[in-house]
């Protein structure tokens, strides 16, 4: 699964994801893309599951690009631990998604194969998405 090699601070604030995406809103590398319609967090497990679906659905034809990366660390305290005594340990990494951001791109395949692959990948994600072309 994806996670940063190192970061300046081990634990991050929760933050907010208000507003629409200003960068990464157009298909650049491939011919077709998967665009987010909602905001939220995408876990690294979801990104990996979607990547596998794209690989298998496209039968390894063409090329795909992952336009997101899980930089944000999410902490969680162990079960049965009392309140206080600092922030919990890192549980998972997430990518912060804003509406309008391109999540995945695919190129070198037909429109039907790209739509099928990206639709199957969209089932693995926790945000609403749409299929877009260049």
Secondary structure as the mmCIF struct_conf table of DSSP 4:
data_model
#
loop_
_struct_conf.conf_type_id
_struct_conf.id
_struct_conf.beg_label_comp_id
_struct_conf.beg_label_asym_id
_struct_conf.beg_label_seq_id
_struct_conf.end_label_comp_id
_struct_conf.end_label_asym_id
_struct_conf.end_label_seq_id
BEND BEND1 UNK A 5 UNK A 5
BEND BEND2 UNK A 8 UNK A 11
BEND BEND3 UNK A 19 UNK A 19
STRN STRN1 UNK A 20 UNK A 20
BEND BEND4 UNK A 22 UNK A 24
BEND BEND5 UNK A 26 UNK A 26
BEND BEND6 UNK A 29 UNK A 31
STRN STRN2 UNK A 32 UNK A 36
BEND BEND7 UNK A 37 UNK A 38
STRN STRN3 UNK A 40 UNK A 43
HELX_RH_AL_P HELX_RH_AL_P1 UNK A 44 UNK A 57
TURN_TY1_P TURN_TY1_P1 UNK A 58 UNK A 60
BEND BEND8 UNK A 62 UNK A 62
STRN STRN4 UNK A 63 UNK A 66
STRN STRN5 UNK A 72 UNK A 76
HELX_LH_PP_P HELX_LH_PP_P1 UNK A 77 UNK A 78
TURN_TY1_P TURN_TY1_P2 UNK A 79 UNK A 80
HELX_LH_PP_P HELX_LH_PP_P2 UNK A 81 UNK A 82
BEND BEND9 UNK A 83 UNK A 83
BEND BEND10 UNK A 85 UNK A 86
STRN STRN6 UNK A 89 UNK A 97
STRN STRN7 UNK A 99 UNK A 99
TURN_TY1_P TURN_TY1_P3 UNK A 100 UNK A 100
STRN STRN8 UNK A 102 UNK A 107
BEND BEND11 UNK A 108 UNK A 109
HELX_RH_AL_P HELX_RH_AL_P2 UNK A 111 UNK A 122
TURN_TY1_P TURN_TY1_P4 UNK A 123 UNK A 124
BEND BEND12 UNK A 126 UNK A 127
STRN STRN9 UNK A 129 UNK A 133
#
